[in-house]
Amino acid sequence: MMGVVPERTADAVARAQAAIAQHTRLVDDFPSPGIAFKDLTPVLADPDGLSSIVTALTHGCRDIDLVAGIDARGFLLGGAVARELEVGVLAVRKGGKLPPPVHAISYSLEYGTATLEIPADGLDLTDRRVLLVDDVLATGGTAVAAADLLQRAGAKVVGVAVIMELGGLGGRDTIERGLGDVPVHAVTLD
């Protein structure tokens, strides 16, 4: 893996934060009353916003063998981050989207349960150092489930990188409880 120059990623973090502040679309009362949804779609549609976010997500990454992007925006980001780091990418899919055999994990959400899957054939994750990438860190349940799934398949999750961390929802604490000292990098905290 090629190293990413720390000064370059620090500059990208500042540019990404500016793009997030400028382009994030705020939607009141979505998906339910009282929630202020932060839509990152316009940020990712902006060429400099996307470029700076991708580089910013690599900030602090060392010795990564693979990037795992969580369904669905994590796919977009994961592929771009993997390209930046010159490593491969793995899509962590929602349940029922992959042909068998699969490694799967079900986990609880605030409104029910969900399942994540990765292929069980054709991919050896044993001892591979994986960076987990997603767009938003909220409660942390999906990130912990994805990391658990990867670890059960033999990988070592060495970091979690997100565009935006919703600080009041406890996601970082959930990751710490579930994964120990795995570093969490958020481009911006909301």
C-alpha positions as CSV (number, residue, x, y, z in Angstrom):
1,M,0.0,0.0,0.0
2,M,1.2,3.5,-0.8
3,G,1.3,5.9,2.1
4,V,-0.8,9.0,2.0
5,V,1.2,12.2,2.9
6,P,-0.2,13.4,6.3
7,E,0.1,17.1,5.3
8,R,-2.0,16.4,2.2
9,T,-4.7,14.7,4.2
10,A,-4.7,17.5,6.8
11,D,-5.3,20.0,4.0
12,A,-8.0,17.8,2.6
13,V,-9.7,17.6,6.0
14,A,-10.0,21.4,6.1
15,R,-11.3,21.5,2.5
16,A,-13.7,18.7,3.1
17,Q,-15.1,20.4,6.3
18,A,-15.6,23.6,4.2
19,A,-17.4,21.7,1.5
20,I,-19.6,19.9,4.1
21,A,-20.5,23.2,5.7
22,Q,-21.3,24.8,2.3
23,H,-23.2,22.0,0.5
24,T,-24.9,19.8,3.2
25,R,-28.7,20.0,2.7
26,L,-30.7,20.2,5.9
27,V,-34.2,18.6,5.9
28,D,-36.3,19.2,8.9
29,D,-38.7,16.5,10.2
30,F,-37.1,13.7,8.2
31,P,-37.4,10.7,8.5
32,S,-39.7,11.6,11.4
33,P,-40.9,14.7,13.2
34,G,-38.2,16.4,15.3
35,I,-35.3,15.0,13.3
36,A,-33.1,17.3,11.2
37,F,-31.7,15.2,8.4
38,K,-28.3,16.1,7.0
39,D,-28.2,15.1,3.4
40,L,-24.6,14.7,2.1
41,T,-25.6,14.1,-1.5
42,P,-24.9,17.6,-2.6
43,V,-21.4,17.5,-1.0
44,L,-20.6,14.3,-2.8
45,A,-21.9,15.7,-6.1
46,D,-19.4,18.6,-5.8
47,P,-16.1,17.6,-7.5
48,D,-13.9,19.3,-4.9
49,G,-16.1,18.2,-2.1
50,L,-15.9,14.5,-3.2
51,S,-12.2,14.7,-3.8
52,S,-11.3,16.3,-0.5
53,I,-13.6,14.0,1.4
54,V,-12.0,10.9,-0.1
55,T,-8.5,12.1,0.7
56,A,-9.7,13.2,4.2
57,L,-11.1,9.8,4.9
58,T,-7.5,8.4,4.5
59,H,-6.2,10.7,7.2
60,G,-4.1,8.6,9.7
61,C,-4.4,5.4,7.6
62,R,-1.4,3.2,7.8
63,D,-0.8,-0.4,6.6
64,I,-4.3,-1.0,5.2
65,D,-4.8,-4.1,3.1
66,L,-8.5,-3.6,2.2
67,V,-11.3,-1.0,2.5
68,A,-14.7,-2.2,3.4
69,G,-17.6,0.1,2.5
70,I,-21.0,-0.3,4.2
71,D,-24.1,-0.5,2.1
72,A,-24.9,1.9,0.3
73,R,-23.0,5.2,0.5
74,G,-20.1,3.4,2.0
75,F,-19.7,1.6,-1.4
76,L,-19.1,4.9,-3.2
77,L,-16.7,6.2,-0.6
78,G,-15.0,2.8,0.0
79,G,-14.2,2.4,-3.6
80,A,-12.7,5.9,-3.9
81,V,-10.8,5.6,-0.6
82,A,-9.4,2.2,-1.7
83,R,-8.3,3.7,-5.0
84,E,-6.6,6.5,-3.1
85,L,-4.8,4.0,-0.8
86,E,-4.1,1.7,-3.8
87,V,-5.8,-1.3,-2.1
88,G,-8.9,-3.4,-2.8
89,V,-12.4,-2.8,-1.7
90,L,-15.1,-5.0,-0.3
91,A,-18.8,-4.1,-0.2
92,V,-20.5,-5.0,3.1
93,R,-24.0,-5.7,1.7
94,K,-27.5,-5.6,3.3
95,G,-28.9,-9.1,3.8
96,G,-30.3,-11.0,0.8
97,K,-28.2,-9.2,-1.9
98,L,-25.4,-11.8,-2.3
99,P,-25.6,-15.3,-3.6
100,P,-24.7,-18.0,-1.1
101,P,-22.5,-18.9,0.6
102,V,-22.2,-15.8,2.7
103,H,-20.9,-14.7,6.1
104,A,-23.9,-12.9,7.8
105,I,-24.6,-11.1,11.0
106,S,-27.9,-9.8,12.3
107,Y,-28.0,-6.9,14.7
108,S,-30.6,-4.7,16.5
109,L,-31.6,-1.3,15.3
110,E,-33.7,1.2,17.2
111,Y,-36.7,0.2,15.0
112,G,-36.0,-3.5,14.4
113,T,-33.2,-5.7,13.1
114,A,-31.0,-5.7,10.1
115,T,-28.5,-8.1,8.5
116,L,-25.2,-7.5,6.8
117,E,-23.4,-10.0,4.5
118,I,-20.1,-10.5,2.8
119,P,-19.1,-13.4,0.4
120,A,-17.9,-16.6,2.2
121,D,-16.2,-18.0,-1.0
122,G,-13.5,-16.6,-3.2
123,L,-12.2,-14.1,-0.7
124,D,-9.7,-14.8,2.1
125,L,-9.8,-12.2,4.8
126,T,-7.5,-14.0,7.2
127,D,-5.3,-11.4,8.9
128,R,-6.1,-8.7,6.4
129,R,-6.0,-5.2,7.9
130,V,-9.3,-3.5,7.0
131,L,-10.5,0.1,7.1
132,L,-14.3,0.3,7.5
133,V,-15.8,3.3,5.7
134,D,-19.3,4.8,5.8
135,D,-20.9,8.2,5.4
136,V,-22.4,8.9,8.8
137,L,-21.7,7.5,12.3
138,A,-24.9,7.8,14.3
139,T,-25.5,5.2,17.1
140,G,-22.6,3.0,15.9
141,G,-24.6,-0.3,15.7
142,T,-24.0,-0.8,12.0
143,A,-20.3,-0.1,12.2
144,V,-19.9,-2.5,15.1
145,A,-21.9,-5.2,13.3
146,A,-19.9,-4.8,10.1
147,A,-16.6,-4.9,12.0
148,D,-17.8,-8.0,13.9
149,L,-18.7,-9.7,10.6
150,L,-15.3,-8.9,9.1
151,Q,-13.5,-10.2,12.2
152,R,-15.5,-13.4,12.2
153,A,-14.3,-13.9,8.6
154,G,-10.7,-13.5,9.9
155,A,-10.0,-9.8,9.1
156,K,-8.6,-7.3,11.6
157,V,-10.5,-4.0,11.5
158,V,-7.9,-1.3,12.2
159,G,-10.0,1.8,11.7
160,V,-13.4,3.3,11.1
161,A,-13.6,6.4,8.9
162,V,-16.8,8.4,8.3
163,I,-17.7,11.8,6.7
164,M,-19.9,13.0,9.6
165,E,-20.3,11.9,13.2
166,L,-23.5,12.8,14.9
167,G,-22.0,13.4,18.3
168,G,-25.1,13.3,20.4
169,L,-26.0,9.7,19.5
170,G,-23.1,7.9,21.1
171,G,-21.7,6.1,18.1
172,R,-18.1,6.5,19.1
173,D,-18.9,5.1,22.6
174,T,-20.7,2.1,21.0
175,I,-17.6,1.4,18.8
176,E,-15.3,1.7,21.8
177,R,-17.5,-0.8,23.8
178,G,-17.8,-3.2,20.8
179,L,-14.4,-2.9,19.2
180,G,-12.0,-1.7,21.9
181,D,-9.3,0.7,20.8
182,V,-10.1,0.8,17.0
183,P,-9.6,4.4,16.0
184,V,-12.5,6.3,14.6
185,H,-11.9,9.2,12.2
186,A,-14.7,11.6,11.4
187,V,-14.1,14.3,8.9
188,T,-16.6,16.5,10.7
189,L,-18.6,16.3,14.0
190,D,-22.1,17.5,14.1
